[in-house]
Amino acid sequence: MKLRSWLLPWLLLSAVVLFAGSGCTKPPVEHTVRKVPAEVPAEVPSEVTTEDVRRDAEKAVDTAKDAAVQAKEDFEMRLKAGLAEMEVEIAKLQEKAHTLKDEATTRWNERMADLKAKQKVARDKLNELGTSTGEAWGHLEKGAQAAWNDVRKAFQEAAKEF
């Protein structure tokens, strides 16, 4: 019996140690330490305020407006230059018209009437574009570009035929 009296506490202690070491506990937490630079900058940036956000948003809107105005002006300049060049080419075609026969003159007059009508539409779109605001010009750009494409196509067809 004396042998058993020390055996029971020993078994209980062994069971406790076994349970404690068997993974029933949480794994150790790893702690990370932030390294602080030896020199702290003289001026630490402050937090962003709603005023900062508002100011930056206004800047972005102004920049976008400026870009739209510039794009409109660039497109307008290209369209004006194209129309001026087209007028020179039409004048050259009209010089050739003096040598045409009656039937060809009739076809020529029809082509020229069509070309001049399309040229007028393109000029009207250009004028409309010139009076538009930087923000609204994007809607007008497609119409002006389509009118320019029509004039160019009509001119190319007339130039091929005559």
C-alpha positions in Angstrom: 0.0 0.0 0.0 2.9 2.3 0.6 3.9 1.8 -2.9 0.5 3.0 -4.1 0.3 6.1 -2.0 3.1 7.8 -3.9 2.0 6.3 -7.3 -1.4 8.1 -7.4 0.0 11.7 -7.0 2.7 10.8 -9.5 0.2 9.7 -12.1 -2.0 12.8 -11.5 1.1 15.1 -11.9 2.1 13.2 -15.1 -1.4 13.6 -16.5 -1.4 17.3 -15.8 2.0 17.8 -17.5 1.0 15.7 -20.4 -2.2 17.7 -21.0 -0.4 21.0 -20.6 2.2 20.0 -23.2 -0.2 18.4 -25.6 -1.2 21.6 -27.5 -4.4 22.5 -25.6 -3.0 25.9 -25.0 -2.7 28.8 -27.4 0.5 29.2 -29.4 2.7 32.0 -28.2 2.0 35.4 -29.7 4.7 36.9 -31.8 5.3 40.5 -30.9 6.8 42.9 -33.5 8.5 46.0 -32.5 8.5 49.0 -34.8 11.9 50.4 -35.4 11.9 54.2 -34.9 14.4 56.0 -37.1 17.3 57.6 -35.2 16.3 61.0 -36.6 12.7 62.1 -36.4 11.8 64.5 -39.2 11.5 68.0 -38.1 8.0 68.3 -39.6 5.7 65.3 -39.2 2.8 65.5 -41.7 -0.5 66.3 -40.1 -3.7 64.4 -40.6 -5.7 65.0 -43.8 -8.7 67.3 -43.2 -11.9 67.7 -45.1 -10.6 71.1 -46.1 -7.6 69.4 -47.7 -9.8 67.0 -49.6 -12.1 69.8 -50.8 -9.2 71.9 -52.0 -7.6 69.0 -53.8 -11.0 68.1 -55.4 -11.4 71.7 -56.6 -7.9 71.5 -58.2 -8.8 68.3 -59.9 -12.0 69.8 -61.3 -10.2 72.9 -62.5 -7.5 70.8 -64.2 -10.2 68.6 -65.9 -12.0 71.8 -67.2 -8.7 73.2 -68.5 -7.9 69.9 -70.3 -11.4 69.9 -71.9 -11.0 73.5 -73.1 -7.6 72.7 -74.5 -8.8 69.6 -76.3 -11.8 71.6 -77.8 -9.4 74.3 -79.0 -7.1 71.8 -80.6 -9.9 70.1 -82.4 -11.4 73.4 -83.5 -8.0 74.5 -84.9 -7.5 71.2 -86.8 -11.0 71.5 -88.2 -10.5 75.1 -89.3 -7.2 74.2 -91.0 -8.8 71.2 -92.8 -11.7 73.3 -94.1 -9.3 76.0 -95.3 -7.2 73.4 -97.1 -10.4 71.9 -98.6 -11.4 75.3 -100.0 -8.1 75.5 -101.8 -8.6 72.1 -103.3 -12.2 72.9 -104.3 -10.9 76.0 -106.1 -8.4 73.8 -108.0 -11.2 71.5 -109.0 -13.3 74.4 -110.2 -10.5 75.5 -112.5 -10.7 72.0 -114.1 -14.5 72.5 -114.5 -14.0 75.0 -117.3 -12.7 72.3 -119.6 -15.6 69.9 -119.1 -18.3 69.1 -121.7 -22.0 69.6 -121.2 -22.9 66.2 -119.7 -19.8 66.3 -117.5 -20.6 69.9 -116.5 -24.0 68.8 -115.3 -22.5 66.0 -113.2 -19.9 68.5 -112.0 -22.5 71.0 -110.9 -24.4 68.3 -109.0 -21.2 67.2 -107.2 -20.2 70.7 -106.4 -23.7 71.5 -105.0 -23.4 68.4 -102.8 -19.9 69.3 -101.7 -20.8 72.9 -100.9 -23.8 71.8 -98.9 -21.6 69.4 -96.8 -19.0 72.1 -96.5 -21.6 74.4 -95.1 -22.8 71.8 -92.6 -19.1 71.4 -91.5 -18.7 75.2 -91.1 -21.9 75.4 -89.1 -20.7 72.6 -86.8 -17.4 74.5 -86.4 -19.2 77.7 -85.5 -21.4 75.7 -83.0 -18.2 74.2 -81.6 -16.6 77.6 -81.3 -19.4 78.9 -79.1 -19.6 75.9 -76.9 -18.2 75.7 -73.4 -15.2 73.5 -72.6 -17.5 71.1 -70.7 -20.1 70.7 -73.5 -17.8 70.5 -76.5 -17.4 66.7 -76.2 -21.1 66.3 -77.3 -20.5 68.5 -80.3 -17.2 66.9 -81.3 -18.9 63.8 -82.8 -21.2 65.9 -85.0 -18.4 68.1 -86.2 -16.2 65.1 -86.9 -19.0 63.4 -88.9 -19.6 66.6 -90.9 -15.8 66.9 -91.6 -15.7 63.2 -92.7 -18.7 63.8 -95.1 -17.0 66.8 -96.7 -13.7 65.0 -97.1 -15.4 62.0 -98.6 -17.5 64.1 -101.0 -14.3 66.0 -102.1 -12.4 62.7 -102.7 -15.2 61.3 -104.8 -15.4 64.5 -106.9 -11.6 64.6 -107.3 -11.6 61.0 -108.5 -14.4 61.6 -111.0 -13.0 64.9 -112.5 
